[in-house]
Amino acid sequence: MLMGLVVATSLALGLSAQEPTFTRSPRADLITRVRAAARLGTSYLPGRVLVRFRSGLPTAAQSSAVTAALPGAHMLASGHRYADVQMVEMALDADAPAAARALAARPEVEYAEVDSFHYMSYTPTDPGYVRQWHMRLMNLERAWDINQGAADVTVAVLDSGLAMANDVLRFPRFFNGVLQIIDVPFARSTDIVSTGRLAAPYDFYYDDDLPYDMDGHGTHVTGTLGQLANDESGVGVAFNARIMPLKICLGPWELLFVLAEDGVSTLPPNLTSGLCLASEEARAVRYAADNGAKVINMSFGGKTPSATVRSALAYAVSRGAFISIAAGNEAEDGNPIGYPALYARDLAGVMAVGAVGPDLARAPYSSTGDYVEITAPGGNFRQGRDSALVWQQTYREDTISLNQRAPRFDVLADDGYQGTSMAASHVSGLAALLYSQGIRNPAAIEAAIRQFALDRGPAGRDNEYGFGVIDARATLRGLGIAR
């Protein structure tokens, strides 16, 4: 039996962590298939195919097509909310890529694909505003003279969640050959979670409005985008914006909890970086667009295309949302095409973002290609070690190390990361400032960011820097906004 993830009574109430008030578990279908992925070593969710049928095809005809192509498979009676594809499920050991090809060959089907894994696009390192060279590099201090942090804009952050509550959660953990129940404390980032700033948060794995961050990536990215200014920590680009944290990535600790009953104490290679499912990415993009987000940040990516995610991106743009996507960190690992970043090339209002260091040179890890449209501060440890990283508040590194019995998600501190994840969040913050100044069309926001970027590399657009490095002040002033 799968062990539930039990949330203890809130620390704020002063009650014992041993007195659970409610049970909070990931969806059973997800847990079962993640466990199968761990056994099989796949880069997709076993036993599941995402299918888009031709418009107007009756449900009965859809089911018949599935049965004809895949005897023994079945279409879920009701799909998940905000999904615009049908989910077809089969035995866990079935060949999902072959099943997708069989369904795609049917005349009733527009496309079929596996539910692929993407990963958060950053490189954590071991270890105030004085460290935030990245804000000065994009000329933000003078841009803030024009716009005080985009208080009228909602930005959706699709990631691992947010340090948003003071609680203790109880989880199963297999450690030293024994299945144990551990108490894991959480703390709220008061620099991000302030009165009135959170808008429609959601966790797409637990199907509730408590997207707890069990990795730190989501909290770091959100801080770069929208952390409040204060005397202790750094500041975000759009530091007054409303934040919509949408959890679509599971961190490594979370996966260890899911796999505990299988006797797993060390993650297999396909899960060591956590995972973000294409199906949940697409649901979250549509959710964000339908719930008032005007900027969407996607700091993750992978090698597998997803028509389901591309369709969601196009939908969100049609609803007036600008989207910033990390271009990828694989330049030195074969430089494969990054998804969903590739889709930015053909969607006005969606930008794929590469990374530069403090010297404005492309970071060695930052992926290149004809889909890279812009670059932004992402950090470059080789250039200046810790001083060349992007610093923001997140969980202290030694408290979430996997080499221990239990993590602590209640110790927050500034930490330096590098990656196109960090670069994408700078672009999202600039887009929020532009939207706040009255540039409401996603394509117009993209055009402005392109036009007033600082050109780098060969003159004009190139595959390393796109149209150049973002310049917040030049972009706002270039649009005739002066103060």
Residue pairs with C-beta under 8 A, 6 or more apart in sequence:
2 25
2 28
2 31
2 32
2 261
3 172
3 181
3 260
3 261
4 23
4 24
4 25
5 23
5 24
5 25
5 26
5 169
5 170
5 171
5 257
6 20
6 22
6 23
6 24
6 169
6 170
7 20
7 21
7 22
7 23
7 24
7 167
7 168
7 169
7 170
8 15
8 16
8 17
8 18
8 19
8 20
8 21
8 167
8 168
8 169
8 170
8 183
9 15
9 16
9 17
9 19
9 20
9 21
10 165
10 166
10 167
11 17
11 166
11 167
11 168
11 185
12 166
17 168
17 170
17 183
20 170
24 169
24 206
24 208
24 210
25 31
25 206
26 205
26 206
26 258
27 205
27 206
27 207
29 89
30 45
30 205
31 258
32 92
33 45
33 46
33 47
33 48
33 92
34 45
34 250
34 255
34 258
34 259
34 271
34 275
35 258
35 259
35 262
36 42
36 46
36 47
36 92
36 93
37 44
37 45
37 46
37 117
37 270
37 271
38 255
38 259
38 262
38 264
38 267
38 268
38 270
38 271
39 262
40 46
40 93
41 268
41 269
41 270
42 96
42 270
43 116
43 117
43 270
43 302
43 303
43 304
44 96
44 97
44 114
44 115
44 116
44 117
44 304
45 96
45 114
45 115
45 117
45 277
45 279
46 92
46 93
46 94
46 96
47 89
47 90
47 91
47 92
47 93
47 94
47 96
48 87
48 88
48 89
48 90
48 96
48 114
48 115
49 73
49 87
49 88
49 89
49 90
49 96
49 99
49 100
49 103
49 112
49 113
49 114
49 115
50 85
50 86
50 87
50 88
50 112
50 113
50 114
50 115
50 278
50 279
50 308
51 62
51 66
51 75
51 85
51 86
51 87
51 88
51 103
51 109
51 111
51 112
52 84
52 85
52 86
52 109
52 110
52 111
52 112
52 307
52 308
52 311
53 62
53 65
53 86
53 108
53 109
53 110
54 107
54 108
54 109
54 110
55 110
57 65
57 108
61 108
62 75
62 86
62 108
63 75
65 103
65 106
65 108
65 109
66 73
66 74
66 75
66 88
66 103
67 73
68 106
69 99
69 102
69 103
69 105
69 106
70 88
70 90
70 99
70 102
70 103
72 90
72 91
73 88
73 89
73 90
73 94
73 99
74 88
74 89
74 90
75 86
75 87
75 88
75 89
76 86
76 87
76 88
76 89
79 85
79 86
79 87
80 87
80 279
80 283
81 283
81 287
82 282
82 283
82 284
82 286
82 287
82 290
83 279
83 282
83 283
83 286
84 282
84 286
84 308
84 311
84 312
84 315
85 279
85 282
85 308
87 115
87 279
88 99
88 103
88 112
90 96
90 99
96 114
97 114
99 112
100 112
100 113
100 114
101 112
103 109
103 112
104 111
104 112
104 113
111 307
113 278
113 305
113 306
113 307
113 308
114 304
115 277
115 278
115 279
116 277
116 278
116 302
116 304
116 305
116 306
117 270
117 275
117 276
117 277
117 278
117 302
117 304
118 275
118 276
118 277
118 278
118 281
118 300
118 301
118 302
118 304
118 339
118 340
119 273
119 274
119 275
119 276
119 300
119 301
119 302
120 159
120 160
120 215
120 217
120 249
120 273
120 274
120 276
120 299
120 300
120 421
121 299
121 300
121 301
121 326
121 327
121 328
121 329
121 419
121 420
121 421
121 424
122 217
122 220
122 299
122 329
122 417
122 418
122 419
122 420
122 421
122 422
123 329
123 365
123 381
123 417
123 418
123 419
124 216
124 217
124 397
124 415
124 417
125 381
125 386
125 389
125 397
125 415
125 416
125 417
125 418
126 397
126 398
127 386
127 397
127 415
127 416
128 232
128 233
128 234
128 391
128 414
129 135
129 229
129 233
129 234
129 235
131 234
131 387
131 391
131 414
131 416
132 234
132 235
132 391
133 358
133 377
133 387
133 388
134 224
134 358
134 376
134 377
134 379
134 390
134 422
134 426
135 141
135 234
135 235
135 237
137 356
137 358
137 360
137 377
137 469
138 237
138 376
138 377
138 426
138 430
138 469
138 470
138 471
138 472
139 471
139 472
139 473
139 474
140 237
140 472
140 473
142 472
142 473
143 430
143 433
143 472
143 473
143 475
143 476
145 483
146 433
146 437
146 473
146 476
146 477
146 481
146 482
146 483
147 433
147 436
147 437
147 476
148 240
149 226
149 236
149 238
149 239
149 240
149 241
149 433
150 238
150 240
150 241
150 429
150 432
150 433
150 435
150 436
151 240
151 241
151 242
151 436
152 436
153 238
153 241
153 242
153 294
153 295
153 432
153 435
153 436
154 199
154 241
154 242
154 243
154 244
154 292
154 293
154 294
154 295
155 225
155 226
155 238
155 241
155 242
155 243
155 244
155 293
155 294
155 295
155 296
155 297
155 428
155 429
155 432
156 244
156 246
156 284
156 288
156 293
156 295
156 296
156 297
156 321
157 218
157 221
157 222
157 225
157 243
157 244
157 245
157 246
157 297
157 299
157 425
157 428
158 246
158 248
158 249
158 281
158 284
158 285
158 288
158 296
158 297
158 298
158 299
158 300
159 213
159 217
159 218
159 221
159 222
159 245
159 246
159 247
159 248
159 249
159 297
159 299
159 300
160 213
160 214
160 215
160 216
160 217
160 218
160 219
160 247
160 249
160 250
160 251
160 274
161 203
161 211
161 212
161 213
161 214
161 215
161 218
161 219
161 245
161 247
161 249
162 189
162 192
162 193
162 201
162 211
162 212
162 213
162 218
162 219
162 222
162 243
162 245
163 186
163 187
163 188
163 189
163 192
163 193
163 212
163 213
163 219
163 394
163 395
163 409
163 412
164 188
164 189
164 192
164 193
164 198
164 201
164 210
164 211
164 212
164 213
164 245
165 186
165 188
165 193
165 210
165 212
166 186
166 187
166 188
166 410
167 185
167 186
167 212
168 183
168 184
168 185
168 186
169 183
169 184
169 186
169 212
170 181
170 182
170 183
170 184
171 181
171 182
171 184
171 257
171 260
172 179
172 180
172 181
172 182
172 257
172 260
172 261
173 179
173 180
173 181
173 182
173 256
173 257
173 260
173 405
173 406
174 180
174 256
174 259
174 260
174 261
174 262
174 263
174 264
174 265
175 265
175 405
176 265
176 405
179 260
179 261
179 263
180 405
182 405
182 406
183 406
184 406
184 407
184 408
184 409
185 408
185 409
185 410
186 212
186 409
186 410
187 409
187 410
187 411
187 412
189 219
189 223
189 227
189 393
189 412
191 223
191 227
191 228
191 230
191 233
191 393
192 219
192 222
192 223
192 226
192 227
192 228
192 243
192 393
194 228
196 242
197 226
197 240
197 241
197 242
197 243
198 242
198 243
198 244
198 245
199 242
199 243
199 244
199 291
199 292
199 293
200 209
200 244
200 287
200 291
200 292
201 209
201 210
201 211
201 244
201 245
201 246
202 208
202 209
202 211
202 245
202 246
202 247
202 284
202 287
203 209
203 210
203 211
203 212
203 246
203 247
204 246
204 247
204 248
204 280
204 283
204 284
204 287
205 247
205 248
205 250
205 280
206 247
211 218
211 245
211 246
211 247
212 247
212 409
213 219
213 247
213 251
213 395
213 409
214 250
214 251
214 253
214 254
214 407
214 409
215 249
215 251
215 252
215 253
215 254
215 274
215 400
216 251
216 394
216 395
216 400
216 409
216 415
217 249
217 251
217 299
217 394
217 417
217 421
218 245
218 247
218 249
219 393
219 394
219 395
219 412
220 392
220 393
220 394
220 415
220 417
220 422
221 297
221 299
221 421
221 422
221 424
221 425
222 236
222 243
222 245
222 425
223 233
223 234
223 236
223 392
223 393
223 394
224 236
224 237
224 390
224 392
224 422
224 425
224 426
224 429
225 236
225 237
225 238
225 241
225 243
225 297
225 425
225 426
225 428
225 429
225 432
226 236
226 237
226 238
226 239
226 240
226 241
226 243
226 429
226 432
227 233
227 234
227 235
227 236
227 239
227 392
227 393
228 235
228 236
228 239
228 240
229 235
229 239
233 392
233 393
233 414
234 391
234 392
234 393
234 414
236 392
236 429
237 425
237 426
237 428
237 429
237 430
237 432
237 433
237 472
238 428
238 429
238 430
238 432
238 433
238 436
241 295
241 429
241 432
244 288
244 291
244 292
244 293
246 284
246 287
246 288
248 276
248 277
248 280
248 281
248 283
248 284
248 300
249 274
249 275
249 276
249 300
250 258
250 274
250 275
250 276
251 274
252 267
252 271
252 272
252 273
252 274
252 402
253 400
253 402
253 407
254 274
255 267
255 271
255 274
255 275
256 264
256 265
256 267
256 402
259 267
267 402
276 300
276 302
278 304
278 306
278 308
278 309
279 308
281 298
281 300
281 306
281 309
281 312
281 340
282 306
282 308
282 309
282 311
282 312
283 312
285 296
285 298
285 309
285 312
285 313
285 315
285 316
285 323
286 312
286 315
286 316
288 296
288 316
288 321
289 296
289 315
289 316
289 319
289 320
289 321
290 319
293 321
294 320
294 321
294 322
294 432
294 435
294 440
295 321
295 322
295 323
295 324
295 428
295 431
295 432
295 435
296 316
296 321
296 322
296 323
296 324
296 428
297 323
297 324
297 424
297 425
297 428
298 323
298 324
298 325
298 326
298 340
298 424
299 325
299 326
299 419
299 420
299 421
299 422
299 424
299 425
300 326
300 421
301 325
301 326
301 327
301 328
301 338
301 339
301 340
301 341
301 420
302 338
302 339
303 336
303 337
303 338
303 339
304 339
305 339
305 342
306 339
306 340
309 339
309 340
309 343
310 340
310 343
310 347
313 323
313 340
313 343
313 347
313 350
314 347
316 323
317 323
317 347
317 348
317 349
317 350
317 442
317 443
320 440
320 441
320 442
321 349
321 442
322 349
322 350
322 351
322 431
322 435
322 442
322 445
322 446
323 344
323 347
323 349
323 350
323 351
323 442
324 351
324 353
324 424
324 425
324 427
324 428
324 431
325 340
325 341
325 343
325 344
325 350
325 351
325 352
325 353
325 424
326 338
326 341
326 352
326 353
326 419
326 420
326 421
326 423
326 424
327 338
327 341
327 352
327 353
327 354
327 355
327 366
327 367
327 369
327 371
327 372
327 420
327 423
327 424
328 336
328 338
328 341
328 366
328 367
328 420
329 355
329 365
329 366
329 367
329 419
329 420
330 336
330 338
330 365
330 367
331 364
331 365
331 366
331 367
331 368
332 364
332 365
335 367
335 368
335 369
336 367
337 369
337 371
338 352
338 367
338 369
338 371
341 352
341 367
341 371
341 372
342 352
342 369
342 371
343 350
343 371
344 350
344 351
344 352
344 371
344 373
345 352
345 370
345 371
345 373
348 442
348 443
348 446
348 447
349 441
349 442
349 443
349 445
349 446
350 442
350 446
351 373
351 374
351 427
351 446
351 449
352 371
352 372
352 373
352 374
352 466
353 372
353 373
353 374
353 375
353 376
353 420
353 423
353 424
353 426
353 427
354 362
354 363
354 366
354 367
354 368
354 372
354 374
354 375
354 376
354 378
354 420
354 423
354 464
354 465
354 466
355 362
355 363
355 365
355 366
355 375
355 376
355 377
355 378
355 379
355 380
355 418
355 419
355 420
355 422
355 423
356 362
356 363
356 366
356 375
356 376
356 377
356 378
356 380
356 423
356 456
356 465
356 469
357 363
357 377
357 378
357 379
357 380
357 383
357 384
357 388
358 377
358 380
358 383
358 384
358 387
358 388
359 380
359 383
360 454
360 456
360 469
361 380
361 383
361 456
362 368
362 375
362 456
362 457
362 464
362 465
363 378
363 379
363 380
363 418
364 380
364 382
365 418
365 419
365 420
366 375
366 378
366 420
366 423
366 464
367 420
368 463
368 464
369 463
370 463
372 463
372 464
372 465
372 466
373 446
373 450
373 461
373 466
373 467
374 427
374 449
374 450
374 453
374 465
374 466
374 467
374 468
374 469
374 470
375 423
375 456
375 464
375 465
375 466
375 468
375 469
375 470
376 423
376 424
376 426
376 427
376 469
376 470
377 390
377 422
377 423
377 426
378 390
378 418
378 419
378 420
378 421
378 422
378 423
379 388
379 389
379 390
379 416
379 417
379 418
379 419
379 422
380 388
380 418
381 388
381 389
381 418
382 388
386 416
388 418
389 416
389 417
389 418
390 416
390 417
390 418
390 422
391 414
391 415
391 416
392 414
392 415
392 417
393 412
393 413
393 414
393 415
394 412
394 413
394 414
394 415
394 417
395 408
395 409
395 411
395 412
395 413
395 415
396 411
396 412
396 413
396 415
397 415
399 407
399 408
399 409
399 410
399 411
400 407
400 408
400 409
401 407
426 470
427 449
427 470
430 449
430 470
430 472
430 475
431 445
431 449
433 472
433 476
434 445
434 448
434 449
434 475
434 476
434 479
435 445
437 476
437 479
437 481
439 445
439 448
439 479
448 475
448 478
448 479
449 467
449 470
449 475
450 466
450 467
451 467
451 475
451 478
452 471
452 474
452 475
452 478
453 466
453 467
453 468
453 469
453 470
453 471
453 474
453 475
454 468
454 469
454 470
454 471
454 474
455 465
455 467
455 468
456 464
456 465
456 468
456 469
457 464
457 465
460 467
461 467
